[in-house]
Amino acid sequence: MRFSVNIPNFGDFADARTVAKTAVAAEEAGWDGLLIWDHVVHVKEAQRGKPFGDPWMLLTAAALATSRLRLGPLVTAVPRYRPEQLARQVATLDALSGGRVVFGAGLGGPAADEYGSFGDTVDRTVHAERLDEGLELLDRYWSGESVTHSGAHYRVHETQLLPATTQRPRPPVWIGGFWPNRPPMRRAARWDGAAPLFADALHGVPPRPEQLAEVVAYVQQHREQPDAPFEIVVGGLTPADKSRALDIVGPLADAGATWWDERQLQTGGFIDSYEAVLRRIEAGPPAW
């Protein structure tokens, strides 16, 4: 199992210099990754008055300050972007970091805030269509080959985007979504990893091992190449005491988790607090 630190892109972490310091601390303390939210707004009433940073600028700062950490969004709302713009941002970061990008993707939300605030549709069926079509285009753009495409939402005519991504054939793509909704996990099975969330285990609350085992079994049933590398990413807040932390993480590893993503509680008031995150980082990952 590998271990990442999860931070939002608002509050203290809207500042790229703070994110760079967080990344350095995580690398020095033995963590394996830093994963960042990608929101333009997030639950507007709850976060009103807080600054938000662009996640790609924040990840750039983290990449420049580190040499080993895996870096990426968890998750990027692909339907909110133009695929060609997103393809360039990811490829540029992958080159800058020396091939350390992981790309978490999903619908994004809350839909009323992230989409409706800007006059876009809040129809989740349309978002899902854009997500699948956008992922297909990203995969093709990242190859460096010429792309021609005519789909329901995007058109491309004989266009090549260079450079290709440093990682070949592409950065790992992890798909996020809420279980027990099946479509996001079927989508994940077509890519490189699943990052399931659970309605009864809000951000920062570890899922139950039996819940995760259900997800793992379902994804495995839908994979075309079941023996190919595949990541299962789950997270929550663990205590600094390693023996107590392992009591949480160990059963989830047994259930199939390959990444533990350390997250502050969404309801705890510290989710965007640099000091709270730094304290947990410095205690080290819940590793064996």
Secondary structure, DSSP 8 states (H G I E B T S, - for coil): -EEEEEE-SBGGGGSHHHHHHHHHHHHHTT--EEEE---SSSSHHHHTT--B--HHHHHHHHHHH-SS-EEEES-EEGGGS-HHHHHHHHHHHHHHTTS-B-EEEE--S-HHHHTGGGT----HHHHHHHHHHHHHHHHHHHTTS-EEEE-SS-EEEEE--SS--SSSS---EEEEEEET-HHHHHHHHTSSEEEEEETTB-TTS---HHHHHHHHHHHHHH-SSTTS--EEEEEE---SSHHHHHHHHHHHHHTT--EEEE---TTSS-TT-HHHHHHHHHT-----
